Amino acid sequence: MKQKGSLALFQYWNRLRDGRPAPKRTEVEPAEIKALLADTFILERDTRGEAVFRLAGTRLCATFGRELKGFSFPSLWRQKDQRLMARLAYGVFQQKSVVVINFEGFTSSLRTTSFEMLLLPLDGGVENPRSLGVLSSVDRPFWLGSDPLTDASIESVRVVDPDLEPMFLRNRPAVTVPSLAPSDTALSGEPNPLDGARRIRHLFVLEGGREE
């Protein structure tokens, strides 16, 4: 994780879960992460078992030029990457994986820019798995939001051990994370996603690669 949005959401989620595999979805308070809301989203599993957007922030929707609620998560990616994205979402839902995705986004006018996406598990019960995520633009080009992405290609994927990752965040720039406060308002047979991954210290790395 390199982007401030990813770091801030991870640290908030990590404090919220308090040693558990994932916090309950009802424990996530929008007011506590209000600076991130425009770029955050929640995924859920639909009746077909596919990951779809339950909620999506305004800037995230503008980035892709569409309302993402109810939209298929894997379908945002090039066809060659869709199966991997479906497997990774399954891992977040069922195995409480923490996933960092670096990808290149493309517009119809042939503009390109890089992004970092973080997926974090939420405990919604056996029948209602959820994932909390955030999208961060690496360069924030002037056209982002007005020239929507029409295609996305994975550069790399890291499946992170959340119990070890904080040790490696100590040298990162400080990120302000709001204190946790009680509130009544809450944000509302598959293959292993680590198959083919390379283990590097505390990370599992899956390379997305490029199409020629």
C-alpha positions as CSV (number, residue, x, y, z in Angstrom):
1,M,0.0,0.0,0.0
2,K,1.4,3.3,-1.1
3,Q,-1.5,5.7,-1.6
4,K,-2.9,7.8,1.3
5,G,-6.4,6.6,0.7
6,S,-5.4,2.9,1.0
7,L,-3.3,3.6,4.1
8,A,-6.0,5.5,5.8
9,L,-8.8,3.0,5.2
10,F,-6.5,0.0,6.1
11,Q,-5.6,1.6,9.4
12,Y,-9.2,2.5,10.2
13,W,-10.3,-1.1,9.3
14,N,-7.4,-2.6,11.2
15,R,-8.3,-0.7,14.4
16,L,-12.0,-1.4,14.0
17,R,-11.5,-5.2,13.6
18,D,-9.5,-5.3,16.9
19,G,-7.7,-8.6,16.1
20,R,-10.6,-10.3,14.4
21,P,-10.5,-11.5,10.8
22,A,-12.8,-8.6,9.9
23,P,-15.1,-6.1,11.6
24,K,-18.8,-6.4,11.3
25,R,-20.3,-4.3,8.5
26,T,-22.5,-2.5,11.0
27,E,-19.4,-1.2,12.8
28,V,-18.2,0.9,9.9
29,E,-19.3,4.5,10.4
30,P,-19.3,6.8,7.4
31,A,-18.7,9.9,9.5
32,E,-15.4,8.4,10.7
33,I,-14.1,8.1,7.1
34,K,-15.9,11.0,5.5
35,A,-12.8,12.3,3.7
36,L,-12.6,8.9,1.9
37,L,-16.3,8.4,1.0
38,A,-16.1,9.7,-2.5
39,D,-13.6,7.0,-3.4
40,T,-14.9,4.1,-1.3
41,F,-17.3,1.3,-2.2
42,I,-18.9,-1.8,-0.8
43,L,-19.1,-5.1,-2.7
44,E,-21.6,-7.8,-2.0
45,R,-22.3,-11.3,-3.5
46,D,-25.4,-11.5,-5.7
47,T,-27.7,-14.5,-6.1
48,R,-25.4,-15.9,-8.8
49,G,-22.4,-15.7,-6.4
50,E,-20.8,-12.8,-8.3
51,A,-19.3,-9.7,-6.7
52,V,-21.3,-6.6,-7.4
53,F,-21.3,-3.0,-6.1
54,R,-23.7,-2.4,-3.2
55,L,-22.6,1.2,-2.8
56,A,-20.0,3.4,-4.6
57,G,-18.8,6.9,-3.9
58,T,-19.5,9.8,-6.3
59,R,-15.9,10.3,-7.5
60,L,-15.5,6.5,-8.1
61,C,-18.7,6.5,-10.2
62,A,-17.4,9.6,-12.1
63,T,-14.1,7.8,-12.8
64,F,-15.9,5.0,-14.6
65,G,-18.6,7.3,-16.0
66,R,-21.5,5.4,-14.6
67,E,-23.6,4.6,-11.6
68,L,-21.9,1.5,-10.2
69,K,-24.5,0.3,-7.7
70,G,-25.6,-3.2,-8.8
71,F,-22.8,-3.3,-11.4
72,S,-20.6,-6.4,-11.8
73,F,-17.1,-5.8,-10.2
74,P,-15.2,-8.2,-12.4
75,S,-16.7,-6.7,-15.6
76,L,-14.8,-3.5,-15.0
77,W,-11.6,-5.3,-16.1
78,R,-10.3,-6.6,-19.4
79,Q,-11.6,-10.1,-20.2
80,K,-8.2,-11.7,-19.5
81,D,-8.4,-10.3,-15.9
82,Q,-12.0,-11.0,-15.1
83,R,-11.6,-14.5,-13.8
84,L,-8.7,-13.4,-11.5
85,M,-10.8,-10.5,-10.1
86,A,-13.7,-12.9,-9.4
87,R,-11.4,-15.2,-7.5
88,L,-9.9,-12.4,-5.5
89,A,-13.3,-11.1,-4.5
90,Y,-14.3,-14.6,-3.5
91,G,-11.1,-14.7,-1.3
92,V,-12.1,-11.5,0.4
93,F,-15.6,-12.7,1.0
94,Q,-14.9,-16.2,2.1
95,Q,-11.3,-16.3,3.4
96,K,-11.2,-12.7,4.7
97,S,-8.2,-11.9,2.5
98,V,-6.9,-8.3,2.2
99,V,-6.0,-7.5,-1.4
100,V,-4.1,-4.6,-3.0
101,I,-4.5,-4.2,-6.8
102,N,-2.4,-2.0,-9.0
103,F,-3.9,-1.4,-12.4
104,E,-3.8,0.8,-15.5
105,G,-7.0,2.6,-16.6
106,F,-7.8,3.6,-20.2
107,T,-10.3,6.0,-21.7
108,S,-11.9,5.9,-25.1
109,S,-9.7,8.9,-26.1
110,L,-6.6,6.7,-25.3
111,R,-5.6,8.5,-22.1
112,T,-4.1,6.3,-19.4
113,T,-3.3,6.6,-15.7
114,S,-2.4,4.3,-12.8
115,F,-4.5,3.3,-9.8
116,E,-4.3,1.5,-6.5
117,M,-7.3,-0.4,-5.2
118,L,-7.7,-1.9,-1.7
119,L,-10.2,-4.6,-0.8
120,L,-11.0,-5.3,2.8
121,P,-13.3,-8.0,4.2
122,L,-16.4,-7.2,6.3
123,D,-18.3,-9.6,8.4
124,G,-21.8,-9.7,7.1
125,G,-22.6,-13.2,8.2
126,V,-22.3,-16.4,6.2
127,E,-25.1,-15.5,3.9
128,N,-24.2,-11.8,3.3
129,P,-20.4,-11.4,2.8
130,R,-19.2,-7.9,2.1
131,S,-16.1,-6.1,1.1
132,L,-15.1,-2.5,1.8
133,G,-12.8,-0.9,-0.7
134,V,-11.2,2.3,-1.9
135,L,-9.7,3.5,-5.2
136,S,-6.8,5.9,-5.3
137,S,-5.4,7.6,-8.4
138,V,-1.6,7.6,-8.4
139,D,-1.1,10.7,-10.5
140,R,-4.6,12.4,-10.4
141,P,-4.5,13.8,-14.0
142,F,-6.7,16.8,-14.7
143,W,-9.1,14.9,-16.9
144,L,-10.0,12.3,-14.3
145,G,-13.7,12.3,-13.8
146,S,-14.5,14.0,-17.0
147,D,-13.0,11.4,-19.4
148,P,-14.3,8.1,-17.9
149,L,-12.4,4.9,-17.9
150,T,-13.6,2.3,-20.4
151,D,-11.0,-0.4,-19.8
152,A,-8.7,-1.5,-17.0
153,S,-5.8,-3.9,-17.0
154,I,-4.2,-5.4,-13.9
155,E,-0.5,-4.6,-13.3
156,S,-0.1,-6.6,-10.0
157,V,-2.0,-8.0,-7.1
158,R,-0.8,-8.4,-3.5
159,V,-2.7,-10.5,-0.9
160,V,-1.6,-9.1,2.4
161,D,-1.4,-10.6,5.9
162,P,-3.1,-7.8,7.9
163,D,-1.5,-9.0,11.1
164,L,2.0,-8.4,9.7
165,E,1.3,-5.4,7.4
166,P,1.3,-2.8,10.2
167,M,4.9,-3.6,10.9
168,F,5.8,-2.5,7.4
169,L,3.8,0.7,7.6
170,R,5.9,2.3,10.3
171,N,8.1,4.1,7.7
172,R,5.2,5.3,5.7
173,P,4.1,9.0,5.9
174,A,1.8,9.7,8.8
175,V,-1.9,9.4,7.8
176,T,-4.6,10.9,10.0
177,V,-7.1,8.3,11.1
178,P,-10.1,9.4,13.1
179,S,-10.8,7.9,16.5
180,L,-13.4,5.2,16.7
181,A,-16.6,6.5,18.2
182,P,-19.9,4.7,18.8
183,S,-22.7,5.7,16.5
184,D,-26.1,4.4,15.4
185,T,-25.4,5.1,11.7
186,A,-23.6,2.4,9.8
187,L,-22.4,1.9,6.2
188,S,-24.5,-0.3,5.0
189,G,-16.3,-25.6,-4.9
190,E,-14.4,-22.1,-5.9
191,P,-10.6,-22.0,-6.6
192,N,-8.2,-20.6,-4.0
193,P,-7.3,-17.0,-5.0
194,L,-3.7,-17.6,-4.0
195,D,-3.2,-20.4,-6.6
196,G,-0.1,-19.5,-8.6
197,A,1.0,-16.7,-6.2
198,R,4.6,-16.1,-5.2
199,R,5.4,-15.6,-1.5
200,I,7.6,-12.6,-0.7
201,R,8.1,-12.2,3.0
202,H,4.6,-11.4,4.3
203,L,3.0,-10.9,0.8
204,F,1.5,-13.2,-1.8
205,V,2.2,-11.6,-5.3
206,L,0.2,-12.4,-8.4
207,E,1.3,-10.6,-11.5
208,G,-1.5,-9.3,-13.8
209,G,0.8,-8.6,-16.8
210,R,0.0,-6.7,-19.9
211,E,-1.6,-7.6,-23.2
212,E,0.7,-7.1,-26.2
